[in-house]
């Protein structure tokens, strides 16, 4: 199994409760498929290969931060692999057609139990990915060599994991739900947030976040920015009721910038700022508009 992140069934058993008599040949292709389908788009080929070399001893890796990252990655891969394999594990395809394995002691689990297990494996796999991304973010300096283009992109948004999103919108801490919301978050940032911050200030904050060196002034904006992108993406993908929350958050950001121009020269000198008026100068709340309307 040297082309995977595992050394054998005993290694896999650390992450998924499988029988030691399970065949490596059966699960092997699913380990590779799970890695390619779920982890490579997030971590990148180079990071997966670096982990594989450590696992099989062709590269040193004793740093606890690195070993913890590998452990979390293997946990995700193992669960995804059995999620993909489960439907086939008790089925044999041969010259006689399709047969189901059964013995006097064991019989195939019901479809209900199989479906429940598959759902649990998928959720726990994504939970492991969520923990992995939080771990890598925490030790970004120590593990900087692992940050491929794909991995860096996972931290390009203002909200980078399910737990941050959960602070504003209930997604049951599900990384799978968060992962599916990423496009909506990006749209909220580019189409709605950037025109308010100005392209210059937006770019500055993004650059400071990537360098883990956010100025004190920009730190004051991070909480309402995170609130806005969560509420706006939730309005689009979960429930329209979050639209009013998004409008309030964006109004606060605009008002704060206008009240603290001396701290945000990029905004003050941009084409976005108009000193003759503020975007919240006129408020109207009637039957047609059940939330703030800015003119």
N, C-alpha and C positions, 0 to 999 in steps of 0.2 A: 504493500500500500504506500510505497514511497512517493507516488505521484499525488498523494492526498496529504492532509494535515494530521493523519492518524497512523499509529504504529500497529494497530490490530484491534480485534474486538474488545479486548480488555481495556484498551484506551477509550474506545467509543462508550463503553459501559460507565465511564466516569460522568457522562453527560446524559445518556439515555439508558433506562433500565431494560437492557436487552439480555437475552440468554447468552452465556459464554459459548454455547454450542452453535450459535448463529454462524452462518458462512460469510467469510470475508468477501468471497466472490460475488455473493448476492447483493450486498450493500455497497460494494466498491463503486459501481457506475453511478449510483445515486449520490454518493459523497462528492464525486466530481461534478455532477449536474447541479447539486445544491450550491457548491462553491461558485460555479460559473454563473448561475442564475441569480443568486441572492447576494453574494458577498463581493464578487469582482466589481459589479457596478458601483459599489459603495467604497471599497478599499483600493481597488485597482489591482492589476495583475502583479505588479512589482512588489507590493506589500504582501500579497498572498504568497508569492514565491519566497520572500524573505522569511516569513513564518514557517513555510515548509522546510526550508534549509535548517532552521533552528530545531524543529521537531525531529528531524532525521539526522542531526548531529554534524551536518556539513558546514554549519556556521555557528559560532558561539553566541550565546544569548542567556546570560545569567542575571541581567538587570531585572528586578522585580516588576517594574512598570511594563517592560516588554513581555515578560512571561505571563503577566495578568492579561495583557491584550491578546496574546495567543490563546490563553484559556477561554476567554470570552468568545473569541472567533470560533474556536472548535465547538463550543457549546451551541452556537448558532448553526453551524454547518451540520452537526450531528442531528439536531432536531429537524432542520429542513430536509435532510436526506431521508429520514424515516417518514416524514410527511409525504414526500414524493413517492417513496417505495411501498407504503403501507398497502395499497390496493393490490400489489403484485406479490407480496411476500408469501401468501398461502395459495398462490395459483401457479400451476405448472403447465407450460405450453410445449407440446410434443407432437409426435406423429399421430397420436391418437386424439389430438385436439386439446381442449382446455380442461384441466382437472384441478380439483381442490384438495389440498392436503388435509388428512384427518387420521387420527389414531384412536386407540381405545381409551386413551387418557385425555387427549386434547381434541377439540373441534374448533373450526373457524369461528371467530367472534361474530356477533350479529352486525348488520349494517349500522344499526344505531350506535353500538359501542365503537365500531371502527370510525364512524364519522365524528364522534365526540373526541376520540384520541387524535385524529387528524387535526381537528380544530385546535386542540390543546397544544399540539406540537408546533403548529404554525404560529400561534400567539407567543409561546415561550421562545421560539426562535427569534421572532422580532423583538421580544423583550431583551434577549441577549444582545442583539444589535444595538438597542437603545443604550444599554449599560456600556457596551464597547465604545460607542461614540462619546459618551460622557467621560469615560476613562481617558480616551485619546485626547479629548479637549483639555482635561485637567493636567495631563502630562505632555502638553504640546512641545515644550522646550526639550524635554528629555527624549522624546520620540519623534523629533522633527524629520528624521530621515524616512519615516514611514509615510509622510504626507505626500501622496501622489496627487495628480490633478483631480482624480475622482474623489479622493478623500477630502481634499481642500474644498471642493465644491459643496460637500455636505455641511460645511460651516460658513457658507457664503451668505446665508439668510440671517435675519436678525433673531429668529427663533430656530434653534438647532436641534432640539430633541423633544420628545413627547411630554416630558415632565414640565418643561418651560411652557409648552402650549396648554397643558392641563391647568396651569395657574389662572388662565383666563377663560378657557372653554373646556367643558368636560368631554374628554375623549377616552376616559377610563384608562389613562396612562398608556394607551395603545400606540406603540411605535408604528404599526402597520397603518393605522388611521392617520397618524401624523405624516408618514411617508407619502400617503396618497393626497395629502393636503399641500404638499410642497409647491406644486405648480400654482395653486391659488394664493399661497403666501407670496410667491415671487411676483405674481400679477399685482397684488396689493401694494407691494413695495415700489414697483416700477411705474405703474399707472396712476397711483393715488398718493403715495408717500413722497416720492422724489419731487413731483411738482410743487409740493408744499415746502419741503426742506430747501429746495434748490439743488441742482445737480452737483454744485460745488460742495455744499455741506454734506449732502448724501454720500459723495465719494470720500470725503474726509473721514466720516464716521466709519464707513466700511473699511477703509485702510487701517484706521486705528484698531478696529476690532481684530483684523487679521494679524496685526502685530502685538496684540494683547496689551495695548498701551493707549487706553481711551482717556482723553483729557477730562478734567473735572467738569467742565461745562457740558461736554457731550454726554457724560454719564447721567446728567440730569434729564436727558432726552430719552435714554434707553428704555426706561419702564413704560412711558406712554407710547413709544414706538412699538415695542413688543405687544402692548395691549392692542394697538390699532391693527397691526398685521394679523393678529389672531382673530380679532372680531370681524375684520373685513373678509378674511378667507372663510370664516365660519358662516358669515352671511351668504356667501356664494355657494358653499358646499354642504352646510349643515342645516341652518335655519335662518330665514330672513330677519328674525327678531334681533339678531346681532348687529344689524345695520345701524340702528340708533346708537349702540355702544361705540361702534366704529366712528360714527360722526362726532360724538362727544370727545373721543380720544384725539381725533385729528384736529378738532377745534382747540383743544387744550395745547397741543403742540404748536399750532400757529400763534395762539395768544402768548405762550411762553416766549417764543422767539421774538415776537414784536415788543415784548416787555423787557427783553434782555439783549438788545441789539449789540451792546458793547462786547458781549461775550461771543457773538457769532458774526464776525466781520464778513465771512464768506456769504452768509445769508443776506446781511445788510447791503452788501455791494452787488448782489445778484439781480437779475431781471425779475425774479419772483417777488421781491419786496417792493412795495409801493408805499412810500411814507405818507401819501395823501389820504390813504384809506386803509382799513384793516378788513380782512375777509369775514370778520364776525361783527361788522358794524351794524348790519341790518338783520334782525331776527324776526321771523314770522312763524307762528304756530297756529295752523288752522285745520279745518277738516281735511284738506288736501295734503297737508304736510304734517305728519305726526312726529316730526323730529326737527332739529335745527336746520334752517335753510340759510345759507350764506350768500351774500350778494356783494 
